[in-house]
């Protein structure tokens, strides 16, 4: 495993190897010292015995004495002396013993009144070499023992440290991956036994936490589902209530508008002004109820999308009269471009979406210009509504799609709006499966757009275009 491939060499190099090298160096030093001491001991013994013999010969004035040489040879048997020689000044040689292999030691003798002479002693060094070989053999045995101990230390580190560490690594890996580790009960050191118990306890705590978390998630899911059901029920109730109220309020308002128109015929100028204000208030309330009804229908999901093929010209003609009338009221120049493009989608929903965006642009660009255009963008057709109004800051570009949000305070009375047009447009875009894009800066006007797919080629030749206009509602 990975700890064995990295930790074991590191521990061996840092802990065992220095001690092993130190022990081997000490054994080597002891062996060298011991062999040197043995050689020095033999040299010292031979030099002392040779000096004693030279002293005896010097005391006899260099007179040769075979008995002295024999005695010296006999006494040196313990020190492995094999031959003793005396060389006189005149070249005479006196010796005792037989020559052999070994080390030869020589010392000069200076008798009184005569030329110098010298004595030599040959010592057998085989016992010395045997003793030195034994020292090196014992050193090699000690070095082998040290290496065996180092190998045993490596094996011990592997079994007593690395294998428990591998178990710990395995347990931590399993705990990290949210699994229950299977720990064995093999004998180990006290520290690893305590660590194993801690990991087992941690695993149990993780299991308990996982069970608690699962129970909490289940409770949260049930609570969220209940809240969703309540929210959906509240939304349906709100939509049904608004639709019901709008339906019941619309008829009285229409009746009031008819009554006001009837009374206006024989009224004085002051009464006509009063009736005109009444009709304006009734129209404003009717627009509000229509917008609330439209939002409630979109939120309730009762509008079914029926994709058909149609042209941009048919889309532009849908509410063109109403938009031109609004443009005249606000002194806005309204321009249409790109009516030849072929589109595919729900014509009613697309026309309602375009009407909301165009009406919002006209209301926000008094005495200005509004461009409604269809442009090709890849496999889609982009419907753009561009105005040269005051523009919208980036921080407000998301808020304008919320209900009853109007950025310019005091403009609602002048424009006669309630901040519901873009909220309705955003819901219509979702219903079409598209989204409303916005590009605007303060003082540079605004551009709203949405994309519709192009009409398939086969549908252009198979379906008549007039079917799309047959289901459109009349402009309000």
N, C-alpha and C positions, 0 to 999 in steps of 0.2 A: 504494500500500500504506500501511499505518498509519504506518511511520516517516516517509514522505514527507509525510503529512498533519500531523505534529506536530513532527518533528525539524527539517525544512527551514525552516519559518518561524522556529523558535526560533534556529537557527544564523544565519539571515539577519539577524534582529533584534539578536542579541547580538554578532555578529562583523562582518558586512558593513555594516549600516546605520549604525552610529556612524562608521565611517571615511568612508562616502559623505557623510553630513551634514557632517562636519568639512571634507572637501574642497570641498563646495559652498559652505560658509560662507567658506572661505578665498578661493575664486574671487570670490565676491561682494564681499568686503572689498577684494581687489586691484583689482577693476573700479572700485569707488567711489573708492578712493584714487587710481587713475590718472586718472580723469576730473576729479577735484578738482585734481590736480597740473597737468593741462593747462589748466584754467580759470585757476588761479593764475598760471601762466607767462604766459598772454596778458595778464592783468590787470597783472602786474608789468612786462611790456615796454611796454604802453601807458602806464602811469603814469610810468615812467622817461622815456619819450620826451616825454610831455606836460610833465613837470617840467623837462626840459632846454629845451623851447621857451619855457616861462614864464620860465626864467632868462635866456634870450637877450633876450626882450622887456623884462624888467625892467632889463637892462643898457643898453638903448637908451632908457630912461625912457619906455617905452610908445609910442615912435614906431612907426607902422605901417611894416612892410617886407614887401612882397609876395614879395621874394626869399627872406626867411626862411621864410615859410609854404610856398613852393614847394619849398625845399630840404628842409624837414621832411617834406613829402608824398613827395618823391622818396626820401628815406632810409627812410621807413616802408613802402615798397612790399613789402618782405620780410615785414613784420609785418601786412600786409593793412590798412594805413591808407588810407582812401578819401577823407577830407575833413578839412581843418584850418580852423578858424575863430578869428578874434580879434574880440572885442566891446570896443570902446573905451568910455570912460566917457560920451562924448557920444552914444552910440547908433550909431556908425559900425561897419559890419561888413566885415571883411576875411576872405576865404576863399580856399581852394585845393582843387581836386578837386570831385568830384560826390557828391551825397548818395546814400546807399543804405541797405540793411537791415543793421543791425549794432548793436554796442554803442557808446554815446557816453560819452566820459570828459571831464570839465571840471575846470579849475584856475583859481583867481583869481590876478590879477596886481596888485600894489599899487605903482604908480609913486610917485616922490617928489613931494610937493606937489600931487598931483592925486587925483581920485576913483579908486576901484578899477575894474579891468577884468578880463575873464576870457577864457580860451582854451578851446576844446573840440576834441576829436579823435574821429572816428568810425572804428571798426575793424570790418572784415567778419569776422563770427564763424562763417561757414559752414565754413571749414577746421577750426575748433575743434570744431564739432558733428560733422563727418565723422570727426575723430580720436577723439572720444568714442564715436561709434557703432561705429567699428572696435574700440575697446577692449571695448565690450559684446558685439560679435559674437565676438571672440576668447574672451571669458569664457563666452559661451553654448556655443561649440564645446568649450571645456574642460569645462564642466558636462555636456555631452552625452557627452564621453569618459568622465567619471567614472561617469555612469549606465550606460553600456555596460559599463564594467569591473565595476560592481556586478552587472549582469545576468549577465556571464560568470562572475563569482565564484559566483553562485547556481547556474548550470548546472554549474560545476566541482564544487561541494559535492554537488550531486545525483548526478553520475555517479561521482565519485571517493570519496565518503564514504557517501552514503545507499544507493546500490545495493549496494556491498559489505556494508553493515550489514544490508540486506534479505536478502542471501544468508546472513549469519551467523544472523539471526533465523530464517530458514527451516530452516537446518541444526539449530539448537538445538531448534526445535519438532519436527522429525522425530525427533531423538534422544530427546526427552522422551516421545514417543509410540511409542518402540521401533521406529522405522523407519529405514532406511538413507538418508541424504540424498544427492541427486544434485547435487554441486557442479560449477559450470562453471569453465573455465580462462581467463576473461577477464582482461586485464591490470589490475592494481590496485597500490596502494601496498605497500611492503615489509611494513608492519605487518599489512595485511589478508591478504597472502600467507602470512605466518607463522600468523595466526589460522586461515586456511583449512586449512593443514597440520595444525594442532592439532585442529581439528574432524574432519578426516579420520582422524587417529589415534584420536581418541576414538570415532568410529564403528566403527573396526576393533576397538578394545578392547571396545566394547559387544557387537559380534557374537561375539567370542571368549567374553565372559562369558555371553552368551545360550546359546551352544553348551555351555559348561561347565555352566550351570544346567540346561539341558535334559537333559544326560547325568546330572547329579546327581539331578534329579527322576526320571528313568527308573530309576536305581539305587535310589533311595529307594522308588519305587513297587514295584519288584521285591522289595526287601527287606521292605517292609511287607506285600506279598502273601504272601511266604513266612512271615512271622511270623503273619499272619492264618490261613494254612493250618495252621501248627503249633499256634496257639492253638485253632483249631477242632478239630484232631485231638486235642489234649490234653483239650479239654472233652468231646469224644465219648468218649475213653478213660476220663476220670474218671467220666462219667455211666454208661458201661457197667460200669466197675469197681464203682461204688457200687451200681448196680442188681444186679449179680451177687453182690456180697458181702451186700447186704441180703436177696436171695432165699435165699442159702445160710445166712444167719444166722437168718432168721425161723423156719424149720422147727425147728432145734435149740432155739430159745428157746421156741417153742410146746410142744415136747416136754418141756422142763424145767418149764414152767408146769404141764403136766398131771401130771408126776411129783410136783411139789411139792404139788399139790392132792390127789393120791392118798395121799401119805405123811402128810398133815395129819390124816387121819381117825383114826388110832390113835396119835397122838403125844401126848406129855405137854405140859403148858402151856408149859414152857420150849422144847420143840421146836416147838410151834405158833408161838411168837414168832419163832423162827429161820426157820421156813418162811414166815412172813408177810413178813419182811425180804427173803427170797429172792424171793418173788413180786413185791414192790415193785421190787426191782432188775431183775427180768426185764421187768416192765411199763415201767420207765423206759428200758431198753435197746430195747425194742420200739418205744416212741414215737420214740426217736432214729433208729432204722433207718427207720421209716415217714417221718419228716421228710426224711431224707437221700434216700430213694427218691423222694419227691415232688419235691424240688429237682432231682434228676438227670433225672427225666422232663420237668420243665419246661425245663431247660437243653438237653436233647437235642432238644426240639421234636417229640416223638412224640405230643403230645396234639393232636388235631384238634378245632377249634371247630365246633359244630353249632348255629347259632342257631335257637331256637324261641320261640314265645310262651308265657308262663306268668304267673301272678299272684304278687303279693308274699306272699300266704298260703301258696302252694305253696313259695315260697323259704324262708319262715320255718319251715315244718313239716319241712324237709329234715333238719336236725340239732337240732331243738328238744329232743328227749329228752336227747341228750348234753349240750347246753348247760344245760338245767335241772339235770341231775345235777351238772355242774361248779359251777353257781351255788349249789346246796345245800351242796356241800363247802366253798366259800369264804364261805358265809353272805352271799350277794349276792342282792339283789332284782332279778329280771330282768323287764323290761316290753317288750311288743311293740305297735307301733302302725302303722297305715296298711296293713293287709293287703289292701285292696280294689284297689290299683293294678295295672295291667296292664303287664308288662315284656316285653322282647324281647332274647334273647341265649342263650348257652349256659347252661342251667340248672345243669348239674353244676359248671362252673367258677365260676359266680356263687355257688352254695351253698358251695363250698369256700372261696371268698374271704370270704364272710360269716362262716363258721365260724372262720376264722383271726382275723379282727378281733374277733369276739365273745369267743372264748376268751382272746385277749390282754387285752381289757377286763375280763373276770371275774377273771383272775389278778392284775390291777393294781389292783383295787378291792375288797379283802377287807372283808367286813362293810359293803359300800356298795351302790350302785345302778347298774344298767346298763340303758340304753334302746336298743332296736333299733327303728328306725322307717323308713318309706318315705315320702318327701315329693316332691311334684311341683316340678320346676325347669324351667320352659319346656317344651321338647319332650322332656325327660328325666325320669327318676325317680331321685331321690337316695336311696341306702341309707345310713343313718347309724347309727353305733354310738357311744353317748355314755356315759361313766362319770364318777364323781366321785372318781377316784383322785388320786394325788399330782401329776399333771400332768408335762409335759415342757418343759424349757427350749428356747428357740429354737435354741441352738447344737447341741443334740443331736437335733433333729427329723429331720435327714437321716441320721444314723448309725444310728437304730433300724431302718432297713430293710436293714442289712447283716447278713451271717450271723454268728451267735454273739455278738451285741451285746446286753448287758443292762446298763442304766444303774445299777440298784441292786445294789451288791455284796452278796453273801451271800444274795440272794433266790432264786437258782436252785435251791438244795436245798429250800427251803421250798415253792416253787411247782412244782418238778419240771419246769421248762422248760430249754431250751438256747439260746434266742435265735434260733430259726429260723422262728417263726410269721409275723412281719411280712416276713421275706425271701421266704417262700413266697407271702404275700399280694401283695407287690409284683410278683412274676412272674405270678401269676394275673391281676392287673389289666392288665398288658401284654398277656396272652393274650386278654383280653376287649376290648382296644382302648380302655381307659379308664385312669384313674390314681387313686391313693389320695390324698385330701386330708386334711390334719391341721390342727386348730386346738386349741392347748393352751397353758396357762400353769402355772407351778409353783403348786400349791395350789388350782387351779381345775378340775381334771379334764382330760379329753381327749375330743375328738370326731374320729373317723375316718369318712370317707365315700368312696363311689365312685358314679358315675353310670351308669345303663343307659338305653338308648332305650325309649320307650314302644312298646307293641305296636301295629302298624298296625291301623286300623279294620277293614279287610277280613279280616285274619287273626283278629280277635276273633270274627267270625261264621262263619268257615270251618273253623278248626282246633279240634278238641276239646281241652279243657284237660288231660285225663288222660294225653295222650301225653307231656307233659313229665315227669311223675312216674315213668313206667315205666322210664326209663333211669338214674334216680338210684341211686347206690350206697348201701348200708346204712351207717348211722352207726357209726363205730369207737369 
